[in-house]
Amino acid sequence: MSAQVMELETLPKIEIEKITESKLPTIDFDNLPFGKTFSDHMMICEYYDGKWQSAKIQPYQNISVSPACNVFHYGQAVFEGMKAYYKQDDSGIVLFRPEKNWERLNKSAVRMSMPEVPKELFMEGIKKLVELDKDFIPKKAGSSLYIRPFIIGTEPFIGVRTSDRYLFMIIIGPTGPYYGEPISVLVYDTFVRSTKGGYGNAKAAGNYAGTLYPRELATQMGYKDVLWLDGEHKKYANEVGTMNIFFVMDGKLVTPETDGTILEGITRDSVITIAKSLGYTVEERPISIDEIVEAHESGKLTEMFGTGTAAVVNVVNRFGYKGKDYLLDDKAFTIAPEIKKELEGIQKCTLEDKFGWVVNVL
């Protein structure tokens, strides 16, 4: 039976074991590097015998698995990235479009031949965990509580086939901005992150592992990240770093279409929706590097930015291609800051949520 249609009474119940001593007093909330600090608790749920078993929220700790686990050898691993926020007036805690994360996690799981997670388990697990560790939510501007749900194959068997055992886990932790400043990117026409027929639209661990070496080379050349081109023609913009990419050309917002090679970003979708509501024209279509260079040289390319859960909206002020650098004056950007202000206003509940995106935890 598919996870989406599983009856509520058959879902695993979530037990809670609380920590004896909190690590909260040891955390410097004024200095929160991204992804290095975690809260007191985590959720874990096992899958075997064809179904998800009992779930448990327990103290954050290491896990013990066999060195023969599927995930170590054949890479069955998918994950999501989400955030929880305090409302600006401190009246409660909210999540931003969590159903879209659940949908995408399961879409990724299906592509990687893994079991889907029931909606109630996903939603209740996150809400209970955030409620339990709510004091870890930072209030400093640009900071948030990062939420990482993930599934890994854990069957101890060295053989190329689908695992019959899995772990679904959720870990959370306070974090600062992912970038926090404009970035420079190198345009690669050699390395690619995905190609048609692959799994570039799945949030699978292997998609990210393959980008690390090219990114390392780019940083050695003085760039912060990589602007990926498509795998077939090595000509069309794909993603920037781990973000979806947007260009402002002739006053229009232009972004690559999601053709199976690009992650269907929730922030991407939100940015498109907000931009249209603000009266901007949005084009989802192939964008060649030649068009980008020509638009820059003619003055039609006025803004360039990436979007994602971690980065939200992050501007690009320089891109390098074939030995030449192309500069953008990020201080003159108007559309990216306007959209970011709208998006963060909805997330923090300082602006009206006209789209029904915000979900209350408390």
C-alpha positions, 0 to 999 in steps of 0.5 A, a space after each residue: 500500500 502506498 504511503 500516501 493512502 495508508 490509513 491513519 490508524 496503521 501509522 507508527 506512533 511517536 514515542 518521546 524520550 527526553 534528554 536529561 541535560 540540555 546542551 542549550 546553555 553551551 550554544 552561542 546564538 550570536 555565532 551560528 555557522 550553517 549546519 554545525 549545531 544540533 538540538 537536543 533531540 532527533 526522530 528515528 523510525 525503522 522500515 522493515 517487513 514491508 512497513 514503517 515501524 514505531 517511531 521515536 523522538 530521542 536524545 540526539 546521538 550517534 547511530 549504530 549500523 552495519 558497515 555492509 549497509 546499502 547506503 555506504 555502498 550503493 547510495 540509497 539516501 535522500 533528504 530534505 531541507 526545511 526551516 522553522 521560524 518564530 513569528 516576528 511578534 513571538 506569538 508562535 512558531 511556523 513552518 513554510 510549505 512543509 507539504 511540498 517538502 513531504 511530496 518532494 521527499 517521496 518523489 526522490 524516494 520513488 526515484 531511488 527505489 525507496 519506500 515513501 514516508 506517510 504524510 502524518 509521520 512526516 508532519 507530526 514528527 517535525 511538529 513534535 520535534 520542533 515543539 520539544 526543542 523550540 528554545 533552539 530557534 534563533 531570533 537573530 535576523 537571517 537565522 532559523 531552525 534548520 530541519 533535515 529529514 532523510 531516509 537511508 538504506 540500512 540492509 547489511 548486504 553487499 549486492 546491487 539491489 534495493 534495500 529491504 531495511 531503511 531508517 527515516 530520521 529527522 535532525 534539527 539545529 539552529 543555524 545562521 545564513 548559508 552564504 550571507 553575502 554576494 557570491 561569484 561563480 565559475 561557469 563549467 562547460 566540462 563537469 556537469 551535475 546532471 543529465 536527462 534520464 538521470 536523477 538531477 531532480 531528486 534530492 539524493 545524496 549522490 547528486 551533491 557528492 558529484 559536485 564537490 570536486 568541481 566546486 573545489 577547483 572553482 574555489 581554488 580559482 577564486 570563485 565561491 561556487 559553480 554555475 552548472 550547464 546542462 549535461 547534454 549540450 553543455 550550453 544551457 544554465 542548469 543550477 548555481 551551486 546547490 540553488 536554482 538560478 534566476 536572471 533578470 533580463 530586460 526587466 523579465 525574470 528568467 529561469 531554467 525550466 524543470 526538465 528532470 535535470 533540475 531540482 524542483 525547488 520549493 523556494 524557486 516555486 515561491 519566488 516565481 509565484 511572488 514575482 508574478 504577484 508583484 507584476 513581473 513577467 516570469 519566463 521558464 525556458 532554456 537559457 544558453 550561456 551565450 545568451 547570458 553573456 550577450 545580455 551582460 554585454 548589452 546591458 540587458 542582464 541586470 541581476 542574477 541570483 540563486 534560490 533555495 531553502 538554505 540560502 533563501 535568495 542569494 545574489 551573484 555579483 560575478 561569473 567567470 566563463 572561458 577565462 573572462 569575468 563578468 561583473 554585476 553591481 549587486 548594490 543596484 539590484 532591485 528585484 531580488 531584494 524585493 522578492 526576498 523581502 516579500 518571501 521572508 516577510 511571509 515566512 516570519 509572518 510580518 507580511 500577509 500570507 496570501 498564498 496559504 503557505 505558512 503552517 503553525 506549529 505552536 
